[in-house]
């Protein structure tokens, strides 16, 4: 997801140079520029919809850190005006400011869009229903992991898998895609699975297999919902 957020912010925080003045004037100029840059971002930018219309909010959250804190962490009119500016090049404190100012302005619906966009980059499809369930059940810290993680992040993947019990919609979609069954059958099977089995499914790593007891429960669930056992491989 990092490929979506930070490159987008690099273009959003690329603002026109302003003349000198006191810190209050500089902060006001910085806030105005951040707001207009975000609200006027090119629709072709990957992930642009995540922050479109949130310029005032992001600017307010960033400027609240104060001129001294922003300058100490590399966020100044001069640095962000550099054509090669990249938030990832900021010191850790500067990246924290950029990310936290953004998180403060995101809603569960925004996070759901980010999850869908990130999945699409990996060639996968996640429904809004499933993505919204995940977003609503994640903590602020987990949101941060999702939007700042590199592709194929184990930590981000663990968060998603850990929510399968609360958000079985994604498992329904996986069963539909992998087995070619319809939604009602997939939903029937997922509803028949116990909490412990869902937890086991979430914890099984790539290349690993479920133990025999879990496999038997999974088989029984599918057979009970009218799935031909041969479809399970």
N, C-alpha and C positions, 0 to 999 in steps of 0.2 A: 504493500500500500504506500510505502514511502515514495515510490515512483510517481504516485498521483499527487501527494500533498506538497512535498518540498519543492519539486520543480515548478509547480503551479505558484507557490508562494514566491519563488524567485522572480517571476514575472510580475506578480502583484505588488511586491515591495520595491520594484524598480521605478523610482519616482524622479521627477525633474529636480535639478539642482536649484537651491534657493539661496538668496543672499544672506548675509550675516544678520545678527540681531540678538536679542537676549534669549535665554533658554525658553521663555514662555512663547516667544514668537516662533522659535524653531520647532517647538513641540506642536504648535498649532499648524504650522506649515506641513510638518510630518503627518499629522493626523488627517489633514485635508487631502494630502497626496495619497495616503494609504486608502482612504475611503474611496476616492475617485478611481484609483487604479483597480481596486477590487470590483467596484460596480461597473467599470467599463471594460473588464477583461474580455478578450476575444472569445466568442462562443466556441471556437475551434480548439481552444486549449483543453487538454485532457483534464477532466475533473472540474472544469470551470463552474458547472452548476452547483458544486458543493458550497461555494462562497459567494456566488452572485447575489447581490442585494444585502450582503452582510458587511459591507465596507465600514459603515459607521460603528458597528459593534466591534469589529476587529481593531479598528483604529482606537476606539475608546479604551479597550482592554490593554492594548500595547502602550499607549501614552500614559496610562495609569502607573506604569513603572517609574516614570519620572525621567527627566533628561540625564541625570547623573548615572542612573542604573542602565539606561539604554546605551549611553556612550561607553560605559565601562564594558558592556557586553557586545560592542561592535555595531550597534544599530544607530547609525547617524545618517544625516542627509548625504554626506559625502560617500560613505561606504555603500549604501543602498543604491546610489546613483551610478556606481561602477557597472558598466555593461556586462561584466563577467561575474556580477554578484550572485552568490548562491548561499542560501541559508545554511547549507551543510558546511560551509567554510567558516561560519561564525563560531566563536568559542561556545562551549557547552551552555553557558548561561544565556547567550544570545539565542541559541536554538530553543532553549526552554521557553524564552519569552515568545518567540514566534509560534511555537506549538501550543503553548497554553492560551495565548490570545485567541488562537483559532478554535481550540477546543471549547473555550468559554462561549463561543457563538454558534456551536453546532447543536442540533437537536437529534433525537433518535432517528427521525426521518432522514436527516442529512447523513448520519452514520450508516443507515441502511443503504443509501445510494452509494456510499463509499465502498461498502462490502460488495454490492452488486458490480460496481465498476472494477474493483480489484479482482473479483472472480472472472469477469469477462476478459481481463488482461491475460488470465491463465487459461483461457479457452473453456471456462466453465460457466454454467448458468445457475443463478440463485434467484428465486422468486422474491418479490417485495415482501410477501407475507413472512417468509423464513428470515430474510435479512432484518426486517423490523423487529421480529421476535428476539433475534440475537442482540440487536442494538439496545433494546429496552431492558434486557437482562444483563448487560455488561456494566461493570463499574467504570468510573472515569479513568482509572489506571488501565483498564483493559481497552478502552477506546483508544488511549494513547498508543498502546502496543500495536493495535490494528492499523492505525494510520501512519505509523512511523517504521513499520517492519519492512525489511527487504522481502523480495519475492520468495515464496516457499519457506517463510519463517516458521521454525518449529514452535516458537512461543505463541505466535498468532494462531497457528493451526491447533495448538492445544486448547486455546481459549474457545475456539469454535466447537471443537469436538466435545469439550467439557460441558457445553450447553445443550447437547443433543437431547438429554432427558427433558429439559424445559422447552426446547424448541425442536420437536421431532419433524417439523415440516421438511427440513433439509434431508433427513434420512428417508422420508417419503419420496422425495425427488431423486435421491440416489438409487433407491430400489426401482423406481420407474425407469430410469435411464439404463441401469445395469442389467435389469431382468426383462425389460420390455413389457411390464405389467401396467394396468391402468391405475389411475389415482385412487379409486375406491378400494382396490385390492391392496395397494401399497399402504394406504391409511389403516386398513383392517389389520394388516400384519404388524405395523408399528404399534398400534393400540394394544395388541396382544402381548407385546414384549414387556417383561418386567423391568423395574428400575435397575436392578443389578446387572441385567443383560445389556441395557442401554449404556450403563457405565463401562461395561467390558468392551462394547463396540467402540466407545469413545477412546479407550485406552490402548487398543490394539494398534501397534505400529505397522508401518509398511513392511510387507513380507512376513508378518507374524500371522498366526492363526488362533482362532478361539479354541478354548478347551472343549472337550467332548460334551460336557454338560450344557455349555452355552450353545454349542452347535445343535444339540437335540432340541433345545427350547426354540431356537430360531427355525428349525425345520418344522416343528409342530405348529408354530405360528403361521408359517406360510401355507402348510397343508390345510390348516383350519380355515384359511381364507380362500381356499380353492386353487392354490398354485400347484402346478405339476412339479414334483420334486426334481425332475430332470432339468427344469429351468434353473435350478440352483447350482448346477454344475457338479 
